[in-house]
């Protein structure tokens, strides 16, 4: 809606040893077609020249402000601080190593609807220049995810694609421990407003070994424990309604069964029963058979 195109947008960037990429990212953000922005970098005790690069750019563009933590707090707490420093009515989140499409902010505000509290979008992965062509992934359209149960089965809202109204941060504060900040924001958004998805890549997400997303080699057990930890934290903080509490408890049990058995019939049955929430992102040619196979895989200890 055009009426949102005069609103102040804050862009929160968290950095840590990002000297290789931060200059490209800041250039793409400060070159946005939408000009009513402020950009806040919060550095988490980098040991390279990240801060110096950011401060040099800030001297040339007053819209950029740079902060540095006294101690390393980790990306969850660092994003909390960065968002807390934002003054805009709308807040967009950014990683240090991506590249934004020039009209990202303008596009998101033009699509913003009255009751929306969080918006996210698709990404285009890349690992080197020149940048690839932007393509729409028809198999991964998160507009299908229309209730909180999809998030209880796994996080599909990527932090670097989020723009939210500032009232969501107020509702989501403080961030619980043992959670991922974007996962938490998405769940709170579902309970308090509308979540919008734009199936169009508005950033180039960089794939490299130092990336907190692409660079980590996780085992199946690691991934299961992340899921369990998040759901247990949601129950501990009474963050879910009664129906979702029951759903979360059943899902935790299904994940824990896999950790202790070669094959869990309970896990297989639970995920097959709820396959539309777990396997929404794959557009199979043979949906029933393909999802049956996926449920068998998830019920086997790896």
HELIX and SHEET records of a PDB file:
HELIX    1   1 UNK A    2  UNK A    6  5                                   5    
HELIX    2   2 UNK A   22  UNK A   30  1                                   9    
HELIX    3   3 UNK A   50  UNK A   58  1                                   9    
HELIX    4   4 UNK A   75  UNK A   84  1                                  10    
HELIX    5   5 UNK A  104  UNK A  111  1                                   8    
HELIX    6   6 UNK A  142  UNK A  144  5                                   3    
HELIX    7   7 UNK A  149  UNK A  152  1                                   4    
HELIX    8   8 UNK A  159  UNK A  161  5                                   3    
HELIX    9   9 UNK A  166  UNK A  172  1                                   7    
HELIX   10  10 UNK A  181  UNK A  192  1                                  12    
HELIX   11  11 UNK A  220  UNK A  236  1                                  17    
HELIX   12  12 UNK A  242  UNK A  260  1                                  19    
HELIX   13  13 UNK A  265  UNK A  273  1                                   9    
HELIX   14  14 UNK A  275  UNK A  278  1                                   4    
HELIX   15  15 UNK A  287  UNK A  298  1                                  12    
SHEET    1   A 8 UNK A  64  UNK A  68  0                                        
SHEET    2   A 8 UNK A  37  UNK A  43  1                                        
SHEET    3   A 8 UNK A   9  UNK A  15  1                                        
SHEET    4   A 8 UNK A  90  UNK A  94  1                                        
SHEET    5   A 8 UNK A 163  UNK A 165 -1                                        
SHEET    6   A 8 UNK A 116  UNK A 126 -1                                        
SHEET    7   A 8 UNK A 194  UNK A 206  1                                        
SHEET    8   A 8 UNK A  99  UNK A 100 -1                                        
END                                                                             
